[in-house]
């Protein structure tokens, strides 16, 4: 009987050990789950929407920033400046992006939400004219000729006006296909504002806007495409075509770029040097971030200077002041401020700039930093 009693005690002890081990494993599992949940809760997601003009720059900033800020996740959606402004107004995005400054009418709609919008530049870029003409890799155009091409008045590549500017180029007798944006686009607003400055006829017949009525469409030689990526794809797929897009897309896609006649009468291509020359030769006026609609888009266009590229512009950020925590939680507000401070300081350094973009002048970056400090954390 003694051996049975000993066996019973032994089995009881084994059961207790196994049970205790199971409890420990269960406790460890619960602890691990809590740690994972806590880590997930600590990651703040920021959504930014709008302009594709700065797309490659935004993507580089996000990649570089998240390497050193693993607790902040940035999600970027393009869609154009019009989409960025609309998403910002409806509260569908945390940070809006728009190339041209917001119009006063839209600004007043922002104010109707009960919060204060803040707008300021984030980077300098250039709109370029690109073409796909087999056998032709260099092309010069002036403003008047460019406007006539995009209006459809110049029909063939070997038109006398184009040949006069390019006497040494073997231009084909092929119809010009004009590719333009189909969506509400800041790139379009910049490009059409430039055309309105250099062509009285364009200003009177078409004008400037994020969306315009393209005369060439009625002639059957116009193609609309969505976003800068869509324009580039359409250009590459369409022989004898011409389009406008952001410089970084031309660089990334190895597109042929037109040398444009600048205000000084020189034909220049868009480069870091010619973009910087345009900015340096203009005293940019950036209004207080609470009155962003007062900024004049035309200030950097067709700038003076021997080496200035003529279609240069700021692209802008839109963020809420977050009065009484209306749009952001305290945690999100702090994360947004951290991200924007980084963009306006570290992000302006050469190692964080994507090809085709130029950092802001120091005094312009400081206006943005002032705006960031205005964001309330709750």
N, C-alpha and C positions, 0 to 999 in steps of 0.2 A: 504493500500500500504506500510505503514511503516513496518508492520510485514514481508512483502515479502522481503523488502530491508534488514531487520535484518537477516532473514533466509539465504539470499544470502551471506551476509558477513560471517555468521557462517560457512556455507558450504565451503566457500573459505579458511577460516582459518584452518578448519579440513583437507582440501586437502593439504594445505601447510605443516602441521604437519606430515601427512602420507608420503608425498613426501620427506620431510626432513629426516624422520626416515628411509625411504628406502635408501636414499643417504648415511646416516650414516652407515647402515648395509652393504651397498655395499662397502663403504670405509674401514670398519672394515674387511670385507671379503678379500679385496685386500691386506690390510696390513698383515693379517694372512698368505695369500699365499706367500707374499714376505718374511716373516719371515721364513716360512717352506723352501722356496727355498734357502734362505741364509744359513740356518742350513745344508741343504743337500750339498751345495757347500763347506761348511767348513769341511765336513767329507772326509778325504783322504783315499783312498783304496790302500793298498800295496799287491801285489801278490807275493807269494813265492812258488817255485816249485822244486821238485827233490827227494832227498834221503828219503827212508822210515825207514832207520836205526834210525834216531832221531824222528820218527813220534810222539810218545807219548809225548816226551819232547817239541816238537814244539807246539803241541796242548795245552799243559799246559801253556807254555809261552804266547801263543796268548790269552787264556782265562784270565790269570792273568793280562796281560798288558792292555787289552781292558777295564777291570774294572775301571782302573784309567786313561785311555786315550780314552774317548768315541768319540773323534773327529778323531781317527785313526782306520780304519777297516783293519784287516789282513786276507787274504784268502790264505789257504795252499792247495796245490795239490801235492801228492806224485809222483809215476811213476818211481822212481829209480834215481840213480846218473847220468846215461847216459842221461835220459830225462831232468834232471835238467840242465845239462851242455848245451844241445841242445836248450832248451827253453831260457836259458840265452843268448846264442849266437844270437838267432833270435829275441831277444827283446820281447819275449812272456811273460816274467816274470820280476819282479823288482829285486828280490833276488833269486839267484840260490842256491841250496844245493847239495853238493857232499860229499860222504864219503872219497874216496881216493883223494889226491891232483890231480888237473887237469894235464894231460900230456902236455909237452912242445908244441907238435903239435897243440893241441886244444887251448892252451894259445895264440899261434901266430895267430890263427883264430880270437880270441877275439880282439887282437890288430889291426887286419885289419879293424875293425869297425870304427877306428879312436878314440876310447876311451880306457882308461886304466882299465883293470880288477883288482880287489883287492880280494885276498883270504886269509882267516884266520880261525882257529878252533873256534867252538862255544860250544862244549861239549865233554866229554869223554864217550864212551860206550863200550860194549863188544859184540862180536859175540859168540853165544853159540850153542852147539850141543844138539839137543832135539830128543826124541824117543817115539814111541808108541808101546810098547810091553806088551800085557796083562799079568798081574801078576809080571812084573818087574818094579821097581821104582828107583832102584839105579844101576848105571853102571859106570865103569871106563874104559877109553881108553887112549892109548898113541898115539903120532903123526903118527907113522908108521902104526899102526893098523887102525887108522881112515882113512888114505890115501888109504889103500887097500880096505876098505869098500866102499869109494866113487868112487874108480876106478872099483869096481865090482869084484875084485879078491877074496874077502871074500864074500861067497855067503849066508851062513847060520848063524843064531844068535848063534848057539852052536859051531861055529868054534873053533878049539883048541886055536887060538891066542886070541880070546875074553874070552874063558873059563879060560885061564891062568891068565888073569888080573882080573877075577871075579870068583874065586873058590867057593864062597859061594852063588852064584846066580843061580837059576834054569832057565837056558836059553833054550828056545824051539828050536826044529829042524824045523825052518820055514825060508823061504827065506827072505832076507833083501831087502826092497824096499827103494830106495834112492830118496829123494825129494830135488830138487834144484830150484834155480831161473831160469825163462825162459827169463826174461827181462835183459836189461843192468843194472847191479847192483853193487853198491859200497860194499854192504855186501858180494857179491860173490868175489869181488876183494880182500877184507880183508881176507876172509876165504881161498881162493886159494893161496894167498901170504903166509899165515901161513903154509899151507900144503907144499908149495914149500920149506919153511925153514926147516921143520922137516922131509921131505921125499925126498930124491934124486930122487927116482923113479917117484914121482909125478911131480917134477920140470922138469924132462926130457920128460915124456910122455904127461903131460897135461899143466903144467905151470900156470901162474896167469893172471887174467884179469876180467873185468866186465862181460864178456861173455866168456865161455870156452866150448870146445867140451867134453862133459861128456861121458867117456867110458862105464859107466853103462847103458846109454840109448841104446847102441847097443846090450846089453845083454837082453833087455826087462824088466829091473828092475829099470828103472829111470823114474821119473815123474817131469816135469817142471811146475812151478807155478809162477804167476806174483806177484811181490811185497812180502814183508815180510808177509802181511796179507794173501795172497794166499798160501804161503808156510805153514803157521800155519794151515789154513783150510784143506789143503790136508793131512797134518800129522794127524790131528784129525780124518779125515775120512778114513785113511788107516792103518789097523793093521800091525804090524811088520815093521813099517817104521822108518826112521831116516832122519834128516834134520838139516840145520843150519839156524839161525835167530838171531835177535837182542834180548838182554837180557830182555828188557822191555816187549816184546811180550810173552816171556816164563813166566814172572811173571804174566802178565795180564790174560793169558790163562791157568795158572796153569799147565804148561807142565813139564814133567820129563826131567831133565837136566843132561848131562854127566859130571862127574868129569874128567878133563883132566890132564895128566901128564905134569908138567911144567919143565922148564929148570933145576931146582934144583933136579928134580926127585920125586917131591911130587904131589899127585893127589889133585887138588883143584877145587872147584866149583866157579862160578862167583858171587861175592858179592861186596858190597861197599868196604869192607876191602881189598879183593884180587885185585880189580881193582885199588884202590888207591896205593896198594903195587907195582903194575906193573909200574904205572906212576912215583912213588917216586924213583924207582930203575933205571930210565932212564933219562938222561939229554936230554930232547927233543930239537931238533933244528927246530925252525920255521923260515923260511926265511922272508925277507921283504915282506909285502903284495903285492907289485908290481911284485914280482917274486915267486908267490906261487907254481909254477910248480917244484921248486927246493926242496920242502919238500919230505922227504923219508918216505913212508908209513910203511916200515919195522921197524922203530925205536922203536915202542911200542910193537911189536909182539915178543912172546917168550922171554919176558924180564927176566933178572936175579932176584933172590930173592926167599927165601924159600916159601913165601906165595903169589907170583905173579901169577895172572891168565894169561894164555898165549895168548889169542886173544883179545887184547885191542887196541882201535884206537880212534883218533880224528875224528869228522865229521865236515865239513867245510861250511862256507858261501861264496857266490860269490856276489859281488856288484860292480857297476861301479863307477869310480872316477867322472864321469859325467862332463867331460871337455866341456866347452862352452854350458852346459845344453843339451848335446846330448841325454841323456836317461831319465832324470827326470826333471819335472818342479821344480821351487824353493820350492813350497809347498810340493811336494812329497819328494824331497831331504831332507828337514828338518824333515819330518815325519819318513823317513827311518833311519836317524841319531838318532832320539829320540828312535826308537824301538831298534836299535842295541846297543846303549849305555846301555839301560835298560837290554838287554840280557846279556851283558858282565859285568854288575855290580850286580844289584838286582836279575837278572835271575839266577845268579850262587849261590845264597844263598839257603840253604837247603829247605826252605819253598816253593821255586819255582821250585824245581827239581822233575821230575817224577821218579817213582821207576825204578831202573836199570841204572840210569845215575849218573855220578860224575862230579862235577864242575871242571872247568879248573884251573890249577896251576896259581897263580897270575901273574907270568911273561908272561904266554901265553895269558891271558886275556888282558894284557896291550898292546900286539902286535895288537890285534884286535881293541882296543880303538884308537890306533894310526891310523889304517886304516880308522876308522869311521870319524876321523877329516879330512882326506884327501878328503872326498866326497864334491864336490863343489855344491853350491846351485844355480848356474846359472851364 
